Amino acid sequence: MKSLIEELPKIIAEGKKEVIKILENLEGRHKITLQTNEYVLPVEKGNQLYQKTVIRPSQSEWLNRLCYGDNLFVMQALLAGDQSTGLPSMRKCIDLIYIDPPFDSKADYRSKITLPGTEVSLTPTTAEQVAYSDTWRDGTVSYLKMMYPRLVLMKELLSDKGSLYVHLDWHVGHYVKILLDDIFGKDKFVNEIVWQRTGAQNNARSYGINYDTILVYRVTEDYIWNPQFTPYTEEDIQEYFSVDPINGKLYRKNNPTGQGYQHHTRNFGKGEIYPPQGRHWSIDQEEINRLLKEDRIIFTRSGYPFIKKYIDELPGRNIQSIWTDCIPPRKSSELTGYATQKPEKLLERIIRASSNENSIVADFFAGSGTTGAVAEKLGRRWIMSDMGKPATMIMRKRFVDIPAKPFLYQCIGDYQQEVFASNKIFKRVGDLAQVVLNLFGAIPLSNEESQRNLGYIKDSHTLDVVDSPNRITGENIINKAIELKERDGWNKVIVLGWNFAFNIVDIIRNTNNPSLEVQVIPPDLIDKLRSKTNYKKLIENKQIRFVTLQYISLQKPFVESKNSTEETLHVELKNYCMLSPEALPLDEKGKEQIQKFVDKDPLALIEYWSVDPNYDGETFHSQWQDYRENTEHNDNNLRVVTKAIFDVPKLPDGQKRKICVKAVDVFGLESVVVEEI
């Protein structure tokens, strides 16, 4: 077995080949794009009014972006841009990227969901499971193979003034540094920051490991750098400061030279003086004359001049590369319950140091969204990306709660098969499709690579199409399935998907095709397929249950006239019909608990819902939102309010109001309903 040092050249060589293909595909006809699920206009707390000015995503004004999906595809889409929606390429546009990638292969990524009176645990989404198993299949080697192309794409996105901060720990930090040296160049290394993340870590047979490291790289010499400071401590004052006998103020001596060889003399009041060898005077004679008048030049016994710098003129002590003052708080309003959340103070320091106001800041392993939340508060623009459904739900709620400026909630658009054909996991996805077909009771149609996701049920002459777990099942795959059905004369077509476009119910309805059916593949299926023995048991016992999509229903919405220009809109949730708990990634106890809510209190399962009061049929403009743990109703923080009542502009006479409501349940499953008034 080869050591990691022996494997590194191969990892880098393979990574470079992969990046070349990715960059070539950016110009191809099947380039990856981002699909806008939601245009979110967060509502001011206590002022739930319709946003009268709606900025369309195609306009030139910048919109912050929250992206759900594999960051390898998200970054490709950002580099490619999308002319059809007016979103330009982000190549060389981002001033700061901070990432906190997973770096412990033994981590438990199960999520806990708290519901009224109970708590349940669920496994990650199917896409997360696929990515996780790929990342750690061969241990650290697989991890480094995952990281290399992503780091290269980050460099492509960084501006010439840009910096990259990579947050790691002892498991992989030293190996990732080798990759970064190869990608950026050793001379572009800026710092290794040691961040103390906890007060103490007691280990029986070693020193406590209570720190992470953050590697900092720049693109060019002209990178953004804003020095950061901490207040002087009492020890600093005792050691470095003196009391000025003239005015009683604290001061420290400041050396008026800098590095260099400009040997010009200056007169500090005691004749012309040369600077020391290898130094030059950093202030001109006019400034020296002013300081002399203010009695702020002092001399050592040898006659060397120093300048009095008063403590109220100094910003503090320069931040060094060991950070011990950003330990995460145990209790704080900023905590979201996300396991690996980093403190806002840590990100505030990084963002202030390496970006300017209005800079674009990105985080492609965004987690709980601390980078975006801090960037928003500091007046930066941001792009956040994560492939975890829980993470994107937490971020969306967090940005609404700030409230943030309007932002896009996007996901990866449908990928064409050609994209996956060049992807090294495509064969595995094809194998998985064959397994799904067998479990569904279908006969594989063909063993050809391009058709391994197709099967049929002979008795009913039904075509079955299995979508990829790495793809959002949406309009493209639905239309393609119908086209295959019509072309080859099938009686019916069933599409089996893992992850669905937010408006999938509308997409199905708009086809107006009764011979189309869409069903959900159980999200924990991959977890159940860890061995051939498990697969055989599933086939024999028919334990896998495929179910139809979830949906939300409303009481009939209505409006009341308020004045000549406005009316009050009333929207109320009526019921939520969710997937059978059997199809959810839960243990038996969890399924029983959820079934009780399904039977008696289904609306308690809603995590977030929002309203577009004038839906254009294309982009969902979220202009009223509510979510569990909304600070506006903390007395009932495990339920959303079920009524939305807010003022909207009147429409022209005779024009119908089309209302669109989106609801997301505690499992991250989205439902959309459209009603006309």
Secondary structure in CASP SS format (residue, H / E / C, confidence):
PFRMAT SS
TARGET T0000
AUTHOR 0000-0000-0000
METHOD secondary structure of the structure
MODEL  1
M C 1.00
K C 1.00
S C 1.00
L H 1.00
I H 1.00
E H 1.00
E H 1.00
L H 1.00
P H 1.00
K H 1.00
I H 1.00
I H 1.00
A H 1.00
E H 1.00
G H 1.00
K H 1.00
K H 1.00
E H 1.00
V H 1.00
I H 1.00
K H 1.00
I H 1.00
L H 1.00
E H 1.00
N H 1.00
L C 1.00
E C 1.00
G C 1.00
R C 1.00
H C 1.00
K C 1.00
I C 1.00
T C 1.00
L E 1.00
Q E 1.00
T E 1.00
N E 1.00
E E 1.00
Y E 1.00
V E 1.00
L C 1.00
P C 1.00
V C 1.00
E C 1.00
K C 1.00
G C 1.00
N C 1.00
Q C 1.00
L C 1.00
Y C 1.00
Q C 1.00
K C 1.00
T C 1.00
V C 1.00
I C 1.00
R C 1.00
P C 1.00
S C 1.00
Q C 1.00
S C 1.00
E C 1.00
W C 1.00
L C 1.00
N E 1.00
R E 1.00
L E 1.00
C E 1.00
Y E 1.00
G C 1.00
D C 1.00
N H 1.00
L H 1.00
F H 1.00
V H 1.00
M H 1.00
Q H 1.00
A H 1.00
L H 1.00
L H 1.00
A H 1.00
G C 1.00
D E 1.00
Q C 1.00
S C 1.00
T C 1.00
G C 1.00
L E 1.00
P C 1.00
S C 1.00
M C 1.00
R C 1.00
K C 1.00
C C 1.00
I E 1.00
D E 1.00
L E 1.00
I E 1.00
Y E 1.00
I E 1.00
D C 1.00
P C 1.00
P C 1.00
F C 1.00
D C 1.00
S C 1.00
K C 1.00
A C 1.00
D C 1.00
Y C 1.00
R C 1.00
S E 1.00
K E 1.00
I E 1.00
T E 1.00
L E 1.00
P C 1.00
G C 1.00
T E 1.00
E E 1.00
V E 1.00
S E 1.00
L E 1.00
T C 1.00
P C 1.00
T C 1.00
T H 1.00
A H 1.00
E H 1.00
Q H 1.00
V H 1.00
A H 1.00
Y H 1.00
S H 1.00
D H 1.00
T H 1.00
W H 1.00
R C 1.00
D C 1.00
G C 1.00
T H 1.00
V H 1.00
S H 1.00
Y H 1.00
L H 1.00
K H 1.00
M H 1.00
M H 1.00
Y H 1.00
P H 1.00
R H 1.00
L H 1.00
V H 1.00
L H 1.00
M H 1.00
K H 1.00
E H 1.00
L H 1.00
L E 1.00
S E 1.00
D E 1.00
K E 1.00
G E 1.00
S E 1.00
L E 1.00
Y E 1.00
V E 1.00
H E 1.00
L E 1.00
D C 1.00
W C 1.00
H C 1.00
V C 1.00
G H 1.00
H H 1.00
Y H 1.00
V H 1.00
K H 1.00
I H 1.00
L H 1.00
L H 1.00
D H 1.00
D H 1.00
I H 1.00
F H 1.00
G C 1.00
K H 1.00
D H 1.00
K H 1.00
F E 1.00
V E 1.00
N E 1.00
E E 1.00
I E 1.00
V E 1.00
W E 1.00
Q E 1.00
R C 1.00
T C 1.00
G C 1.00
A C 1.00
Q C 1.00
N C 1.00
N C 1.00
A C 1.00
R C 1.00
S C 1.00
Y C 1.00
G C 1.00
I C 1.00
N C 1.00
Y E 1.00
D E 1.00
T E 1.00
I E 1.00
L E 1.00
V E 1.00
Y E 1.00
R E 1.00
V C 1.00
T C 1.00
E C 1.00
D C 1.00
Y C 1.00
I C 1.00
W C 1.00
N C 1.00
P C 1.00
Q C 1.00
F E 1.00
T E 1.00
P C 1.00
Y C 1.00
T C 1.00
E H 1.00
E H 1.00
D H 1.00
I H 1.00
Q H 1.00
E H 1.00
Y H 1.00
F C 1.00
S E 1.00
V E 1.00
D C 1.00
P C 1.00
I C 1.00
N C 1.00
G C 1.00
K C 1.00
L E 1.00
Y E 1.00
R E 1.00
K E 1.00
N E 1.00
N C 1.00
P C 1.00
T E 1.00
G E 1.00
Q E 1.00
G C 1.00
Y C 1.00
Q C 1.00
H C 1.00
H C 1.00
T C 1.00
R E 1.00
N E 1.00
F C 1.00
G C 1.00
K C 1.00
G C 1.00
E E 1.00
I E 1.00
Y C 1.00
P C 1.00
P C 1.00
Q C 1.00
G C 1.00
R E 1.00
H E 1.00
W E 1.00
S C 1.00
I C 1.00
D C 1.00
Q H 1.00
E H 1.00
E H 1.00
I H 1.00
N H 1.00
R H 1.00
L H 1.00
L H 1.00
K H 1.00
E C 1.00
D C 1.00
R C 1.00
I E 1.00
I E 1.00
F E 1.00
T C 1.00
R C 1.00
S C 1.00
G C 1.00
Y C 1.00
P E 1.00
F E 1.00
I E 1.00
K E 1.00
K E 1.00
Y E 1.00
I H 1.00
D H 1.00
E H 1.00
L C 1.00
P C 1.00
G C 1.00
R E 1.00
N E 1.00
I C 1.00
Q C 1.00
S C 1.00
I E 1.00
W E 1.00
T C 1.00
D C 1.00
C C 1.00
I C 1.00
P C 1.00
P C 1.00
R C 1.00
K C 1.00
S C 1.00
S C 1.00
E C 1.00
L C 1.00
T C 1.00
G C 1.00
Y C 1.00
A C 1.00
T C 1.00
Q C 1.00
K C 1.00
P C 1.00
E H 1.00
K H 1.00
L H 1.00
L H 1.00
E H 1.00
R H 1.00
I H 1.00
I H 1.00
R H 1.00
A H 1.00
S H 1.00
S C 1.00
N C 1.00
E C 1.00
N C 1.00
S C 1.00
I E 1.00
V E 1.00
A E 1.00
D E 1.00
F C 1.00
F C 1.00
A C 1.00
G C 1.00
S C 1.00
G C 1.00
T H 1.00
T H 1.00
G H 1.00
A H 1.00
V H 1.00
A H 1.00
E H 1.00
K H 1.00
L C 1.00
G C 1.00
R C 1.00
R E 1.00
W E 1.00
I E 1.00
M E 1.00
S E 1.00
D E 1.00
M C 1.00
G C 1.00
K H 1.00
P H 1.00
A H 1.00
T H 1.00
M H 1.00
I H 1.00
M H 1.00
R H 1.00
K H 1.00
R H 1.00
F H 1.00
V H 1.00
D H 1.00
I C 1.00
P C 1.00
A C 1.00
K C 1.00
P C 1.00
F E 1.00
L E 1.00
Y E 1.00
Q E 1.00
C E 1.00
I E 1.00
G C 1.00
D C 1.00
Y C 1.00
Q C 1.00
Q H 1.00
E H 1.00
V H 1.00
F H 1.00
A H 1.00
S C 1.00
N C 1.00
K C 1.00
I C 1.00
F H 1.00
K H 1.00
R H 1.00
V H 1.00
G H 1.00
D H 1.00
L H 1.00
A H 1.00
Q H 1.00
V H 1.00
V H 1.00
L H 1.00
N H 1.00
L H 1.00
F H 1.00
G C 1.00
A C 1.00
I E 1.00
P E 1.00
L C 1.00
S C 1.00
N C 1.00
E C 1.00
E H 1.00
S H 1.00
Q H 1.00
R C 1.00
N C 1.00
L E 1.00
G E 1.00
Y E 1.00
I E 1.00
K C 1.00
D C 1.00
S C 1.00
H C 1.00
T E 1.00
L E 1.00
D E 1.00
V E 1.00
V E 1.00
D C 1.00
S C 1.00
P C 1.00
N C 1.00
R C 1.00
I E 1.00
T E 1.00
G C 1.00
E H 1.00
N H 1.00
I H 1.00
I H 1.00
N H 1.00
K H 1.00
A H 1.00
I H 1.00
E H 1.00
L H 1.00
K H 1.00
E H 1.00
R H 1.00
D H 1.00
G C 1.00
W C 1.00
N C 1.00
K E 1.00
V E 1.00
I E 1.00
V E 1.00
L E 1.00
G E 1.00
W C 1.00
N E 1.00
F E 1.00
A C 1.00
F C 1.00
N C 1.00
I H 1.00
V H 1.00
D H 1.00
I H 1.00
I H 1.00
R H 1.00
N H 1.00
T H 1.00
N C 1.00
N C 1.00
P C 1.00
S C 1.00
L E 1.00
E E 1.00
V E 1.00
Q E 1.00
V E 1.00
I C 1.00
P C 1.00
P C 1.00
D C 1.00
L H 1.00
I H 1.00
D H 1.00
K H 1.00
L C 1.00
R C 1.00
S C 1.00
K H 1.00
T H 1.00
N H 1.00
Y H 1.00
K H 1.00
K H 1.00
L H 1.00
I H 1.00
E H 1.00
N H 1.00
K C 1.00
Q C 1.00
I C 1.00
R C 1.00
F C 1.00
V E 1.00
T E 1.00
L C 1.00
Q C 1.00
Y E 1.00
I E 1.00
S E 1.00
L E 1.00
Q C 1.00
K C 1.00
P C 1.00
F E 1.00
V E 1.00
E E 1.00
S E 1.00
K C 1.00
N C 1.00
S C 1.00
T C 1.00
E E 1.00
E E 1.00
T E 1.00
L E 1.00
H E 1.00
V E 1.00
E E 1.00
L E 1.00
K E 1.00
N E 1.00
Y E 1.00
C E 1.00
M C 1.00
L C 1.00
S C 1.00
P H 1.00
E H 1.00
A H 1.00
L C 1.00
P C 1.00
L C 1.00
D C 1.00
E H 1.00
K H 1.00
G H 1.00
K H 1.00
E H 1.00
Q H 1.00
I H 1.00
Q H 1.00
K H 1.00
F H 1.00
V H 1.00
D H 1.00
K H 1.00
D C 1.00
P H 1.00
L H 1.00
A H 1.00
L H 1.00
I E 1.00
E E 1.00
Y E 1.00
W E 1.00
S E 1.00
V E 1.00
D E 1.00
P C 1.00
N C 1.00
Y C 1.00
D C 1.00
G C 1.00
E C 1.00
T C 1.00
F C 1.00
H E 1.00
S E 1.00
Q C 1.00
W E 1.00
Q E 1.00
D E 1.00
Y E 1.00
R C 1.00
E C 1.00
N C 1.00
T H 1.00
E H 1.00
H H 1.00
N H 1.00
D H 1.00
N H 1.00
N C 1.00
L C 1.00
R C 1.00
V C 1.00
V C 1.00
T C 1.00
K E 1.00
A E 1.00
I E 1.00
F E 1.00
D E 1.00
V E 1.00
P E 1.00
K C 1.00
L C 1.00
P C 1.00
D C 1.00
G C 1.00
Q C 1.00
K C 1.00
R C 1.00
K E 1.00
I E 1.00
C E 1.00
V E 1.00
K E 1.00
A E 1.00
V E 1.00
D E 1.00
V C 1.00
F C 1.00
G C 1.00
L C 1.00
E E 1.00
S E 1.00
V E 1.00
V E 1.00
V E 1.00
E E 1.00
E E 1.00
I C 1.00
END
